[in-house]
Amino acid sequence: MSKINNAIYDEMGQFIRFHCTGEALSQGEYLAPLTISSGAGISKKVFNHFTRGDLYPSLNHIKNYSTKKRIGAFVLNMQGVVSHQDKSIIDYQIIIDARESEESLQAYVLNPICENIQHVNIFKKGVYSIYPSREMCGICLGVEFTNQFQAIEDEQERIGWFLNHVNDVLMNPNPTDAARSI
């Protein structure tokens, strides 16, 4: 008998069934690991630091990618501008993939939907492993992002820098480093 490593969940994160090797997913289902390795994600202590006070009150971890001690993915709301040509402020709902937190974090826009995004530093829609049943738009974090991220040794400082960087990208579109043409 083979060991079950993954489970199938619906779009709301509710458990449906255990995944059998080779089993195809139906529409609206996604695959998630039953556990994440101990080194994956960010520590719960660091995550909780950013949920306190007025730092990031909308910050919520995604249960399917988290353990009692580690957070593998989370969502939050951030404000940004519509585009480099329209400085109107809008709300972006962001999902952060922290499963490879030592290497780099990745940020994606859940809302607004891809067709309504005009920001030059947000890629056109794609499908990503963090939420494979939904099209999302990746956020372009810049050419030097990974090197700068990895240079910060303290986990809390690194996550704080990352969140500030994402917010800076959303508030200050850079058409010279465009991920899409508008």
Order of alpha helices (4+ residues) and beta strands (2+ residues): beta-beta-beta-beta-alpha-beta-beta-beta-beta-beta-beta-beta-alpha-alpha
